[in-house]
């Protein structure tokens, strides 16, 4: 797992280990933050992977600059793009250079691929407009060589991952718990979301099920607007969620990131996951938030 010390990667390393997989986390330090999981050094900027890694049956590629770590300056945007496109290209070339090919390569991507949508958006939809859409497209295309070589490739266009230990939910909790939460902008932008528990099962399914090939929207079936999300979170916490954050304030505070990551959204639906028979344990937002927060 690249990016295995992050929120999703560390949870996934534990989950897969429990399933009986032998897991290695690639990090620049060569250390794993997950107890009992091997750490392996890599440095994509120097195109280096520790040769002691050995043969690999499945690659899970999660590495990439955090989108929310600072304003999207020109240099920051270049770093975001390079951390996905160039690193994925290097990893693909490394995999193709090995004597033993993996059975599957699974890469994260984002529903930002679709730009801004207001109607049901399946995996067959074309790329939308904007920086995130362009990054997602180049990110996905960077591993095309693996597919050409006959390696099964799965790309998971992932929505907002709900887990109380990190990500968007961790950032929202203090504000909403204090009764200061509310919609962002008009609140009519769609927020495709996924429970961490279901996302881990999707990755495990992608490893084991050969029916998973190509692009999949890793989002729950119930797609909600930002306003609906805010109201549901407030209801679960038994706090009001009536204080909107005006768009003009967000744009002033964080610039372009506000426009593309917060004030617009995608009504992505998990059409292909449902076609292969994947069953969500947490298909509804209210149930998911109560599970994440222990509010039953």
C-alpha positions in Angstrom: 0.0 0.0 0.0 1.4 3.4 -1.0 0.1 6.1 1.3 -0.5 3.4 3.8 0.2 5.6 6.9 -2.7 7.9 6.0 -6.3 7.7 7.3 -7.6 5.2 4.7 -4.3 3.4 4.2 -3.7 2.6 7.9 -7.3 1.4 8.4 -7.0 -0.7 5.2 -3.7 -2.2 6.4 -5.3 -3.4 9.6 -8.4 -4.7 7.8 -6.5 -6.6 5.1 -4.2 -8.1 7.7 -7.2 -9.4 9.6 -8.4 -11.0 6.4 -5.2 -12.9 6.1 -3.3 -10.8 3.6 0.4 -10.1 4.1 0.6 -6.3 3.9 3.5 -3.9 3.3 3.3 -0.2 3.7 5.5 2.0 1.5 6.7 5.2 3.0 9.6 7.6 2.6 10.8 6.8 6.1 10.5 3.1 5.5 8.4 2.8 8.7 4.9 1.6 9.2 2.7 3.4 11.7 0.5 0.3 11.8 1.4 -2.3 14.5 2.5 -5.6 13.0 2.6 -4.3 9.4 5.9 -4.2 7.6 7.2 -0.9 6.4 9.2 -0.6 3.2 11.1 2.5 2.0 10.3 4.2 -1.2 11.0 7.7 -2.6 9.1 8.4 -5.8 10.9 11.7 -6.3 14.1 9.6 -6.7 12.3 6.7 -8.4 13.4 4.4 -5.6 11.7 1.4 -4.0 13.6 -0.9 -1.6 14.5 -4.0 -3.6 13.7 -6.1 -0.4 10.0 -5.5 -1.0 9.9 -8.7 -3.0 7.1 -10.0 -5.2 3.7 -8.4 -4.9 0.3 -9.9 -5.7 -1.8 -6.7 -5.4 -0.8 -3.0 -5.3 -3.1 -0.4 -3.6 -2.0 3.1 -4.6 -3.2 5.8 -2.2 -0.3 8.2 -2.2 -0.9 11.9 -3.1 -0.7 15.4 -1.6 -3.5 16.3 0.7 -5.9 18.6 -1.2 -6.7 20.6 2.0 -3.2 21.4 3.1 -3.1 25.1 2.2 -4.3 27.4 -0.5 -4.2 26.3 -4.1 -1.3 28.5 -5.3 0.3 27.8 -8.6 3.1 25.8 -6.9 0.6 24.0 -4.7 -1.5 22.9 -7.7 1.6 21.7 -9.5 2.6 19.6 -6.4 -1.0 18.2 -6.2 -0.9 17.2 -9.9 2.7 15.8 -9.8 2.0 13.8 -6.6 -0.7 11.9 -8.4 0.3 11.8 -12.1 4.1 11.5 -12.0 4.2 9.2 -9.0 1.6 6.9 -10.5 3.6 6.9 -13.8 6.8 5.9 -11.9 5.0 3.2 -9.9 3.5 1.8 -13.1 6.9 1.7 -14.8 8.4 0.0 -11.8 5.6 -2.7 -11.7 6.1 -3.4 -15.4 9.9 -3.8 -14.8 9.4 -6.6 -12.3 9.7 -10.3 -13.3 6.4 -11.2 -11.6 3.4 -9.1 -12.5 0.8 -8.4 -9.8 -2.7 -9.8 -10.2 -4.3 -6.4 -9.7 -3.5 -2.8 -9.4 -6.0 -0.7 -7.4 -5.7 3.1 -7.5 -7.6 5.8 -5.7 -9.2 8.6 -7.7 -11.9 11.1 -6.9 -15.5 11.9 -7.9 -14.0 15.3 -8.7 -13.4 13.7 -12.1 -17.0 14.7 -13.0 -16.6 18.3 -12.2 -20.0 19.6 -11.0 -23.1 17.5 -11.6 -26.7 17.8 -10.4 -28.1 14.6 -12.0 -27.2 10.9 -11.4 -23.7 10.4 -12.6 -22.4 6.9 -13.3 -18.9 5.8 -14.2 -19.7 6.2 -17.9 -20.0 9.9 -17.6 -17.3 12.0 -19.3 -14.8 14.2 -17.5 -16.1 17.5 -16.2 -14.5 20.9 -16.0 -12.0 22.3 -13.5 -8.6 21.6 -12.0 -9.7 18.6 -10.0 -11.3 17.0 -13.0 -8.1 17.4 -15.0 -6.0 16.0 -12.2 -8.2 13.0 -11.8 -8.1 12.3 -15.5 -4.3 12.5 -15.7 -4.0 10.5 -12.5 -6.0 7.7 -13.9 -4.4 7.8 -17.3 -0.9 7.5 -15.7 -1.5 3.8 -15.1 -2.8 3.0 -18.5 0.4 1.0 -19.3 -0.6 -1.6 -16.7 -3.9 -2.2 -18.4 -2.2 -2.5 -21.7 0.1 -5.1 -20.3 -2.9 -7.2 -19.2 -2.8 -6.4 -15.5 -6.3 -6.0 -14.0 -6.7 -2.4 -13.0 -9.3 -1.0 -10.7 -9.8 2.7 -10.2 -12.0 3.9 -7.3 -13.4 7.3 -7.7 -14.0 8.0 -4.0 -16.4 10.5 -2.4 -16.1 12.0 1.1 -14.9 9.2 3.4 -16.7 9.3 6.8 -14.6 8.3 9.8 -14.5 10.1 13.1 -10.7 9.7 13.3 -9.9 11.9 10.3 -11.0 13.5 7.1 -13.9 15.8 6.7 -16.0 14.4 9.6 -13.2 15.0 12.2 -12.9 18.6 11.0 -16.7 19.2 11.1 -17.4 17.6 14.5 -16.1 20.4 16.8 -18.1 23.0 14.9 -21.3 21.1 14.8 -21.0 19.9 18.4 -20.8 23.5 19.4 -24.0 24.2 17.5 -22.2 26.4 15.0 -22.6 24.1 11.9 -24.6 24.7 8.8 -24.6 24.4 5.1 -21.7 25.6 2.9 -22.8 28.3 0.4 -26.2 27.6 -1.0 -26.0 24.0 0.2 -27.4 22.6 -3.0 -24.2 21.0 -4.1 -24.2 17.2 -3.8 -21.8 15.4 -1.5 -21.2 11.8 -2.5 -19.9 10.0 0.6 -18.9 6.6 1.8 -18.5 4.9 5.2 -15.0 3.9 6.0 -16.2 0.4 6.8 -17.7 0.0 3.3 -14.7 1.5 1.6 -12.4 -1.0 3.2 -14.7 -3.8 2.0 -14.7 -2.3 -1.5 -10.8 -2.5 -1.6 -10.9 -6.1 -0.3 -13.4 -7.0 -3.0 -11.3 -5.3 -5.6 -8.4 -7.6 -4.6 -10.3 -10.8 -4.6 -13.1 -10.4 -7.2 -12.0 -10.5 -10.8 -15.4 -9.0 -11.8 -14.0 -5.7 -10.5 -12.1 -4.3 -13.5 -12.0 -0.6 -14.6 -13.6 2.4 -13.0 -16.0 2.3 -10.0 -17.6 5.1 -8.0 -16.8 4.4 -4.4 -19.8 6.2 -2.9 -22.9 5.2 -1.0 -26.2 4.8 -2.8 -27.8 7.7 -0.8 -26.4 10.9 -2.3 -27.3 14.0 -0.3 -26.8 17.7 -0.7 -24.5 19.6 1.6 -27.5 21.1 3.3 -29.0 17.7 3.9 -25.7 16.4 5.2 -25.4 19.4 7.6 -28.9 18.9 8.9 -28.4 15.1 9.4 -25.1 15.6 11.3 -26.8 18.3 13.5 -29.7 15.9 14.2 -27.4 13.0 15.1 -25.5 15.3 17.5 -28.8 16.9 18.7 -27.4 20.3 17.8 -28.8 23.1 15.6 -27.2 23.3 12.1 -28.5 26.7 11.1 -25.4 28.9 10.5 -24.5 28.9 6.9 -21.0 29.6 5.7 -21.3 32.2 2.9 -19.5 31.4 -0.4 -17.9 34.8 -0.5 -16.2 34.1 2.9 -14.9 30.7 1.9 -13.5 32.1 -1.4 -11.8 34.9 0.6 -10.3 32.4 3.1 -9.1 29.5 0.9 -9.5 30.7 -2.7 -9.9 28.3 -5.6 -10.1 25.2 -3.4 -13.4 26.6 -2.0 -14.9 26.8 -5.5 -13.9 23.3 -6.6 -13.9 21.2 -3.4 -16.6 22.8 -1.2 -19.1 24.9 -3.3 -19.6 22.4 -6.0 -20.1 18.6 -5.9 -21.1 15.5 -7.9 -24.2 13.4 -7.7 -22.1 10.3 -8.3 -23.9 6.9 -8.0 -22.3 3.5 -7.4 -23.8 1.9 -10.5 -21.1 -0.5 -11.3 -20.6 -1.7 -7.6 -24.4 -2.5 -7.5 -24.1 -4.3 -10.9 -21.5 -6.7 -9.5 -23.7 -7.3 -6.4 -21.7 -5.3 -3.8 -23.9 -4.9 -0.7 -23.4 -1.7 1.4 -23.5 -2.2 5.1 -24.0 1.6 5.5 -26.2 2.8 2.6 -27.9 5.6 4.5 -26.3 8.8 6.0 -28.1 8.8 9.3 -27.2 5.2 10.1 -23.6 5.9 9.0 -23.1 9.0 11.2 -24.6 7.3 14.2 -22.3 4.3 13.7 -19.2 6.6 13.3 -20.1 8.7 16.3 -21.6 6.0 18.6 -24.9 7.8 18.6 -27.5 5.1 18.7 
